[in-house]
Amino acid sequence: MFRQFAGMDVPFFSVTVPLDITFLLEKARAENLPFFGLSLFAIARALNAVEALRYRLLPDGEIVLYEKIDPVYLALREDEAITAVRVPFANDFAAFDAARREAEKRTLAMPEPWFYRGDERDVFFLSAVPWFSFSGMSHPIMLGKKYDSIVRLTLGKYRWQDGKAIMSLDIQSHHGFVDGFRLAQFFREIERFGQEN
């Protein structure tokens, strides 16, 4: 599959789904947990569970499968500028969220916003736009940079529909590594997290 898409100028595809996050809200409220931290953990765990989402293409053309990938998400500073926060992924929520809080505190204390330059590929990018929901999303990429195979996600504002909390989730990935079947695995992993908890 990789060869079929690797030569394309834009070998990425993006899918937006209405994700039922009722279980995340209920768990966050019942256990007094941060909703964003719990959502980030569920997504990071699901991405790490699907091998295809951990493949990266390096600038020299080498394909690498990472054992784990860490989230890099955007946080809003007091001056309303955005800054990037990298969190080491851990399979345990308490450890993950403690690391997330510390990384965010450290990053927000920097005198200037920090942006991830993409030198390391063992990450995924996540943005949250809690001010609105959406039915489609495009992500910035550098045309001609075929090695930019980092998975990108955006979360939108959740809304109530038929007694369920629904949140827009968009995921963009390199089609040489990821197809609809692998994305379905990713969404099933998020559902599995909800069933286990």
QUIPEBEL-V58013 format. One record per run of one state. SS is the DSSP state (a for helix, b for strand, c for the rest). FROM is the first residue (numbers start at 1). TO is the last residue. If there is no record, write none. Layout:
BEGIN
[[SS:FROM:TO] [SS:FROM:TO]]
END
This chain:
BEGIN
[[c:1:1] [a:2:6] [c:7:11] [b:12:20] [c:21:21] [a:22:31] [c:32:34] [a:35:49] [c:50:50] [a:51:54] [b:55:57] [c:58:62] [b:63:65] [c:66:69] [b:70:76] [c:77:81] [b:82:87] [c:88:92] [a:93:108] [c:109:122] [b:123:129] [c:130:151] [b:152:161] [c:162:163] [b:164:174] [c:175:179] [a:180:196] [c:197:197]]
END
